[in-house]
């Protein structure tokens, strides 16, 4: 299970997905100088099966993923290129912005 939230903003559909155990976590990576909040306002929405979340993400214009299971599944599905994954405090994070072309 993962948490998924859908945001419709200025003509964009943003789908945010995080592994269930990361919901509400704060990732601190001193190496990168990043403090990343897996916050309820952005990621909270529905707790759903990962396959379902990815099916919704396919229709999004922007996808935001946090967590090993979520990111690895998105890579397997061809939604994320492996080189686009950022490691934040040992946790994979990826963002996808689809162009209309």
N, C-alpha and C positions, 0 to 999 in steps of 0.2 A: 504494500500500500504506500501511496505517496500523498502529499498535500498538493492540490492544484487550485489556482485562482485564475480567473479570466478578467482582464481589464480591457475595456474598450475606451480608447483615448484618441481623440482627434483623427478618427478614421483608421486607427491601428488597432489590431487585436493582439494583446500581449497575454501569453499564457506562461504563468510562473509555476514551476514544478520543483518540489524538494522531497528528498527521502524523508520518510515519516520521522525517523529519530533525530533529524536535524531541525525540525520545526521549532522555532523559538530560540535556536542557538545563536551564539555570537562567536564568529571565527576570527581569531586574532593571528595575523601573520606578520611578525616583526620584520622578517626578511624582505617582504614586499611593502611594508608600511601600510597594511590594509586591515581595517576592522570591518567585517562583513556581518550584517545582521540578517538572519533568516527570519524575517519579521512576519507577524500575523497579518498586518495590513496588506502586505504584498503577496505572501505565499499562502496565507490562510484562505480557505474557501471551502473546498470539499476534500474529504479523505476518500480516495478512489484507487482502483487497481492501476498499476503503471501502464498497462497496455491501453486502457481507456484514456488516460491522460495524454499519452503519445498520439492517439488518434485525434484528439482535440487539438494538440499542438501542430499537427500537420496542416491545419487550416489557419493557423495564426500567421501574422506578419512578423511578430517578434516572439522568440521563445527564450525563457530564462530558466536554466536548470542548475540545481545544486544537489550533489550527492553522487556517490559511486554508482548505485543502481540506476538512477535516473539518467545520468550522463552516459554510462556504458550502453544502456538500452537505446538511447537516442543515436549513439554512434552506430550501433548495429542496424538501426532502421534507416540510416543514411541522412538523418536530420542534422547531425553535427560531424564536422571533420575532426579527427583525433588531434590534429595540430592546433585546433582552436580552443582546446581545453586549458583553463588556468587552474593551477593547484593553489588553493588558499588554505594554509595550515593543514595540509594533507588531505583536503576535501576537494574533489573535482567540481569546477564551475564552468558553465558554458552559456554563451549568449548567441542567439542566431537572429539576424535581421535579413528578412527576405526582400529582394528587390522585385519590382513589378516587371522586369524584363525577362 
